[in-house]
Amino acid sequence: MLIQQQYFPDSENITGLLENTGWKGALINGKMFHYDPVHEPNATQVLESKPGERVRIFFVNANINNPVALHPIAGIWDRVYINGNPKNTLYGIQTYNVAVAGGGTFDIVSPADRPTNVAIVDHAMGAALRGAITVLMNKPDADPKKGHGDQILIR
């Protein structure tokens, strides 16, 4: 589960909130560059899967003002379930726009023949460079328990 939201350090600046000014970061599950050991060397958690494994991401856009152009760099969404509904399925999508207060379910499958890393970004670069980058590491020694049961990363 990934939740993206804008970080406004001065939450009492109502004009800034309304006019979309003064936001300093893009948070993924409450942190800038969460699950991103490339841009955050002190990252303590990573998203990981085995090569060829289907990964399902439940995504919520909790921004106040900005839509999210969700994009897997060096990958493609195998399936996108609009609003999380399996009756509304798109296949082979490069980038999908998630409206403010919207959400979706995204499946990605990494190549089975080699380890890869996929950066999942908000392709609105102002948000990506402020923290909306998450890295999915596909490696043979990925812990199969992560992402299941009480090991679902939401913090």
Legacy VTK file of the C-alpha trace (Angstrom):
# vtk DataFile Version 3.0
C-alpha trace
ASCII
DATASET POLYDATA
POINTS 155 float
0.000 0.000 0.000
1.452 3.337 -1.053
-0.128 6.630 -0.038
1.204 9.849 -1.554
0.550 13.277 -0.101
1.986 16.765 -0.215
3.933 18.067 2.779
3.058 21.610 3.812
5.322 22.585 6.739
3.052 25.535 7.586
-0.331 23.838 7.774
-1.889 27.010 9.151
-1.191 28.870 5.896
-4.675 28.337 4.458
-3.937 30.562 1.455
-0.919 28.394 0.622
-3.019 25.252 0.874
-5.701 26.715 -1.379
-3.250 28.142 -3.926
-0.900 25.134 -3.789
2.092 27.164 -2.631
4.531 26.446 0.143
4.584 22.672 -0.099
8.100 21.387 0.443
7.881 17.650 -0.085
6.018 14.701 -1.490
5.476 11.979 1.072
5.098 8.269 0.404
3.572 6.602 3.454
4.580 9.630 5.501
8.206 10.057 4.368
10.051 11.660 1.479
11.855 9.060 -0.671
10.365 6.246 1.402
11.632 2.800 0.335
14.254 4.510 -1.846
17.845 3.551 -0.958
19.119 5.475 -3.998
17.988 8.941 -2.865
17.774 8.192 0.864
20.942 6.351 1.947
19.487 5.814 5.433
16.385 4.027 4.136
15.644 1.169 6.515
12.894 -0.486 4.485
12.772 -1.487 0.844
10.103 -2.930 -1.393
11.322 -6.201 -2.836
10.150 -9.142 -4.893
11.648 -12.076 -6.719
12.347 -11.716 -10.474
9.218 -12.633 -12.424
6.922 -12.250 -9.414
3.682 -10.272 -9.830
3.602 -7.341 -7.411
0.303 -5.645 -6.631
0.383 -2.082 -5.341
-2.640 -0.432 -3.796
-2.152 3.310 -4.326
-3.991 6.302 -2.854
-3.494 9.921 -3.898
-3.958 11.859 -0.650
-2.623 15.124 -2.113
-4.642 18.242 -1.450
-4.238 19.693 -4.943
-2.119 17.599 -7.315
-3.007 14.563 -9.410
-0.340 11.843 -9.593
1.094 10.490 -12.854
2.119 7.080 -11.490
4.880 5.572 -13.608
7.313 2.655 -13.192
10.632 3.736 -14.706
12.177 0.780 -16.577
8.878 -1.064 -16.309
5.259 -1.064 -17.360
2.061 -1.610 -15.430
0.890 -5.061 -16.437
-2.592 -4.249 -15.179
-4.233 -1.162 -13.742
-7.510 -1.591 -11.903
-9.205 1.806 -12.042
-10.434 2.745 -8.560
-9.299 -0.733 -7.500
-12.221 -2.364 -9.322
-11.295 -5.533 -11.275
-14.193 -4.828 -13.670
-12.279 -1.710 -14.795
-8.970 -3.179 -15.977
-6.410 -1.643 -18.322
-3.451 -3.657 -19.676
0.097 -2.613 -20.557
-0.001 0.948 -19.206
3.099 3.134 -19.024
1.712 5.975 -16.885
-1.656 6.277 -15.199
-3.089 9.503 -13.784
-4.647 9.228 -10.342
-6.921 12.112 -9.407
-6.810 13.919 -6.079
-8.567 11.741 -3.483
-8.472 8.856 -5.969
-6.807 5.510 -5.918
-6.088 2.450 -7.960
-4.518 -0.967 -7.940
-1.401 -1.539 -10.020
0.237 -4.839 -11.016
3.796 -5.041 -12.266
5.804 -8.111 -13.253
9.581 -7.873 -13.432
11.654 -9.882 -15.924
12.042 -13.464 -14.691
15.543 -13.957 -16.075
17.445 -11.299 -14.108
17.342 -9.029 -11.063
16.112 -5.484 -11.739
15.189 -2.349 -9.864
12.138 -0.325 -10.820
11.716 3.238 -9.611
8.033 4.003 -9.149
7.595 7.736 -9.473
5.093 10.509 -9.744
6.046 11.602 -13.245
5.224 15.179 -12.283
8.916 15.854 -11.699
8.288 18.548 -9.083
6.764 15.836 -6.892
9.313 13.139 -7.778
12.292 15.335 -6.943
10.625 16.319 -3.670
10.243 12.728 -2.529
7.701 10.827 -4.659
10.104 8.057 -5.692
9.898 4.496 -4.424
12.179 1.675 -5.596
10.979 -1.899 -6.099
14.014 -4.174 -5.920
13.575 -7.487 -7.748
16.201 -9.919 -6.517
16.474 -13.701 -6.101
16.952 -13.504 -2.320
13.858 -11.329 -1.708
12.074 -12.295 1.495
8.870 -14.093 0.387
7.097 -13.072 3.618
7.390 -9.332 2.957
4.236 -7.833 1.513
2.008 -10.552 2.973
-0.044 -10.728 6.168
1.383 -8.519 8.908
4.438 -7.801 6.735
2.546 -5.488 4.386
4.537 -2.241 4.306
2.346 0.709 5.161
4.528 2.639 7.589
LINES 1 156
155 0 1 2 3 4 5 6 7 8 9 10 11 12 13 14 15 16 17 18 19 20 21 22 23 24 25 26 27 28 29 30 31 32 33 34 35 36 37 38 39 40 41 42 43 44 45 46 47 48 49 50 51 52 53 54 55 56 57 58 59 60 61 62 63 64 65 66 67 68 69 70 71 72 73 74 75 76 77 78 79 80 81 82 83 84 85 86 87 88 89 90 91 92 93 94 95 96 97 98 99 100 101 102 103 104 105 106 107 108 109 110 111 112 113 114 115 116 117 118 119 120 121 122 123 124 125 126 127 128 129 130 131 132 133 134 135 136 137 138 139 140 141 142 143 144 145 146 147 148 149 150 151 152 153 154
